[in-house]
Amino acid sequence: MSMPEAAAPSASADRSALLESLRWKKFPVLDDGFVALVDCMGEDGSVVQAARVSYGEGTRKVSDDRQLIRYLMRHAHTTPLEMAELKFVVRVPMDCWRQWIRHRTASINEYSTRYSLAIDSMQSTHDDEWRAQAANNRQGSGDFLPKSAGHKLTQSEMELQSFARRVYEERLEAGIAREQARKDLPLATYTEAYWKIDLHNLLHFLALRMDVHAQLEIRRYAETIGQQIVQPLFPLVWEAFLDYRVDAMRLTKLDKGVIQRLVAQSGQKGLPASQEHFLEAQDPSWKPLERSRERDECLQKLTTLGLVK
Ligand SMILES: Cc1cc2nc3c(=O)[nH]c(=O)nc-3n(C[C@H](O)[C@H](O)[C@H](O)COP(=O)(O)OP(=O)(O)OC[C@H]3O[C@@H](n4cnc5c(N)ncnc54)[C@H](O)[C@@H]3O)c2cc1C
């Protein structure tokens, strides 16, 4: 195995300057949250360097770094991406943090409210930020409520949060242990943590949490990490990640069947197909008279592709 070439001095200086400009910079998220990069090991080149160990020198002539990274991303050859690591410090409301820590492949150290006073900050919702329950997705949000309707909700949120904080502080003044006094603090209370993760698992987190199905609050964190930190530090990986993961579309066997039937009929019925023709071509397992989430998802994909109008 030959040793990798050292980076040219100016490229290495540019990289160090970029890293230093990002380290400890607090990118605000929500009303009082943030993400900041503490440290980063690796760059696009580290991914390439690791991949070349498995592909050997021969590959070097035919594939430049960009092509190699794109190949890795397309074919889920993921371990080279584990060679880079990022460490963040984040400030996140506890309900959002509860979703965040479901990602088990990170190392975490969180602020202790047994040891220290709970952070005196709770995520607040402006008049125009209240979202209605989604009509077609039990987990999601729909439209924003009018500001006039949100005003009352924001007022009661403020009252609840200041009452909860007061009760917490009264308990502490009465000598109650911090570990017990905290029990009625709202989930909106901010927590802080160090969060270290390799690039492969970070991209997995970002793909899930930047997605429209993720809750808006955690989406804001994921977008900030992705766009403000990962993109500048790993531009080639980021580009491939968007092309082959975030902005890609997965077609199921059933979706392919629908497309094949629509294309087969296109001579008589034309494309883009009408909704009626889409229903004629749907998978037989989707019961025509019953609601099918899978059919809805297929229709959405085909509409995006311009195959159904
Ligand atoms: C939109 C959305 C809605 C969700 N809704 C719910 C919900 O209603 N209820 C709920 O409880 N959760 C919910 N989750 C959480 C979800 O089920 C996952 O727990 C979370 O997204 C972490 O994903 P992960 O396990 O792939 O990630 P990580 O924990 O980061 O793991 C990465 C990968 O490592 C592997 N891995 C890690 N640990 C193990 C293990 N112990 N065994 C085997 N393989 C492992 C898996 O391949 C995994 O994909 C939701 C997530 C999203 C994005």
The ligand as an SDF file (V2000), in Angstrom:
LIG
                    3D

 53 58  0  0  0  0  0  0  0  0999 V2000
  -40.2720   10.6780   10.6330 C   0  0  0  0  0  0  0  0  0  0  0  0
  -39.9450    9.7730   11.7740 C   0  0  0  0  0  0  0  0  0  0  0  0
  -40.9510    9.2900   12.5830 C   0  0  0  0  0  0  0  0  0  0  0  0
  -40.6420    8.4450   13.6590 C   0  0  0  0  0  0  0  0  0  0  0  0
  -41.6560    7.9870   14.4690 N   0  0  0  0  0  0  0  0  0  0  0  0
  -41.3680    7.2200   15.5420 C   0  0  0  0  0  0  0  0  0  0  0  0
  -42.3910    6.7510   16.4210 C   0  0  0  0  0  0  0  0  0  0  0  0
  -43.5660    7.0210   16.2300 O   0  0  0  0  0  0  0  0  0  0  0  0
  -42.0300    5.9970   17.4950 N   0  0  0  0  0  0  0  0  0  0  0  0
  -40.7340    5.6710   17.7480 C   0  0  0  0  0  0  0  0  0  0  0  0
  -40.4530    4.9960   18.7380 O   0  0  0  0  0  0  0  0  0  0  0  0
  -39.7470    6.0800   16.9190 N   0  0  0  0  0  0  0  0  0  0  0  0
  -40.0220    6.8450   15.8410 C   0  0  0  0  0  0  0  0  0  0  0  0
  -39.0070    7.2610   15.0250 N   0  0  0  0  0  0  0  0  0  0  0  0
  -37.6280    6.8900   15.3310 C   0  0  0  0  0  0  0  0  0  0  0  0
  -37.1520    5.7990   14.3490 C   0  0  0  0  0  0  0  0  0  0  0  0
  -37.9030    4.6220   14.4700 O   0  0  0  0  0  0  0  0  0  0  0  0
  -35.6750    5.4990   14.6180 C   0  0  0  0  0  0  0  0  0  0  0  0
  -35.5310    4.9970   15.9290 O   0  0  0  0  0  0  0  0  0  0  0  0
  -34.7890    6.7230   14.4960 C   0  0  0  0  0  0  0  0  0  0  0  0
  -35.0770    7.4230   13.3130 O   0  0  0  0  0  0  0  0  0  0  0  0
  -33.3260    6.2940   14.4780 C   0  0  0  0  0  0  0  0  0  0  0  0
  -33.0800    5.6370   13.2750 O   0  0  0  0  0  0  0  0  0  0  0  0
  -31.9900    4.5070   13.1520 P   0  0  0  0  0  0  0  0  0  0  0  0
  -32.2730    3.4090   14.1190 O   0  0  0  0  0  0  0  0  0  0  0  0
  -31.9220    4.1290   11.7160 O   0  0  0  0  0  0  0  0  0  0  0  0
  -30.6860    5.3520   13.5480 O   0  0  0  0  0  0  0  0  0  0  0  0
  -29.3880    4.9540   14.4760 P   0  0  0  0  0  0  0  0  0  0  0  0
  -29.8600    4.6300   15.8220 O   0  0  0  0  0  0  0  0  0  0  0  0
  -28.4700    6.0900   14.2580 O   0  0  0  0  0  0  0  0  0  0  0  0
  -28.8450    3.6920   13.7980 O   0  0  0  0  0  0  0  0  0  0  0  0
  -28.2540    3.7400   12.4990 C   0  0  0  0  0  0  0  0  0  0  0  0
  -28.3280    2.3530   11.9220 C   0  0  0  0  0  0  0  0  0  0  0  0
  -27.5150    1.4920   12.7350 O   0  0  0  0  0  0  0  0  0  0  0  0
  -28.1330    0.2210   12.8490 C   0  0  0  0  0  0  0  0  0  0  0  0
  -28.4200   -0.0320   14.2680 N   0  0  0  0  0  0  0  0  0  0  0  0
  -28.2230    0.8120   15.3040 C   0  0  0  0  0  0  0  0  0  0  0  0
  -28.5410    0.2210   16.4620 N   0  0  0  0  0  0  0  0  0  0  0  0
  -28.9700   -1.0210   16.1360 C   0  0  0  0  0  0  0  0  0  0  0  0
  -29.4540   -2.1090   16.8880 C   0  0  0  0  0  0  0  0  0  0  0  0
  -29.5600   -2.0800   18.2090 N   0  0  0  0  0  0  0  0  0  0  0  0
  -29.8140   -3.2150   16.2240 N   0  0  0  0  0  0  0  0  0  0  0  0
  -29.7080   -3.2880   14.9020 C   0  0  0  0  0  0  0  0  0  0  0  0
  -29.2530   -2.3110   14.1150 N   0  0  0  0  0  0  0  0  0  0  0  0
  -28.8890   -1.1730   14.7330 C   0  0  0  0  0  0  0  0  0  0  0  0
  -29.3990    0.2770   11.9960 C   0  0  0  0  0  0  0  0  0  0  0  0
  -29.0890   -0.1610   10.7100 O   0  0  0  0  0  0  0  0  0  0  0  0
  -29.7140    1.7420   11.9420 C   0  0  0  0  0  0  0  0  0  0  0  0
  -30.4660    2.1280   10.8030 O   0  0  0  0  0  0  0  0  0  0  0  0
  -39.2990    8.0950   13.9250 C   0  0  0  0  0  0  0  0  0  0  0  0
  -38.2830    8.5770   13.0930 C   0  0  0  0  0  0  0  0  0  0  0  0
  -38.5950    9.4110   12.0350 C   0  0  0  0  0  0  0  0  0  0  0  0
  -37.4660    9.9230   11.1650 C   0  0  0  0  0  0  0  0  0  0  0  0
  1  2  1  0
  2  3  1  0
  2 52  2  0
  3  4  2  0
  4  5  1  0
  4 50  1  0
  5  6  2  0
  6  7  1  0
  6 13  1  0
  7  8  2  0
  7  9  1  0
  9 10  1  0
 10 11  2  0
 10 12  1  0
 12 13  2  0
 13 14  1  0
 14 15  1  0
 14 50  1  0
 15 16  1  0
 16 17  1  0
 16 18  1  0
 18 19  1  0
 18 20  1  0
 20 21  1  0
 20 22  1  0
 22 23  1  0
 23 24  1  0
 24 25  2  0
 24 26  1  0
 24 27  1  0
 27 28  1  0
 28 29  2  0
 28 30  1  0
 28 31  1  0
 31 32  1  0
 32 33  1  0
 33 34  1  0
 33 48  1  0
 34 35  1  0
 35 36  1  0
 35 46  1  0
 36 37  1  0
 36 45  1  0
 37 38  2  0
 38 39  1  0
 39 40  1  0
 39 45  2  0
 40 41  1  0
 40 42  2  0
 42 43  1  0
 43 44  2  0
 44 45  1  0
 46 47  1  0
 46 48  1  0
 48 49  1  0
 50 51  2  0
 51 52  1  0
 52 53  1  0
M  END
$$$$
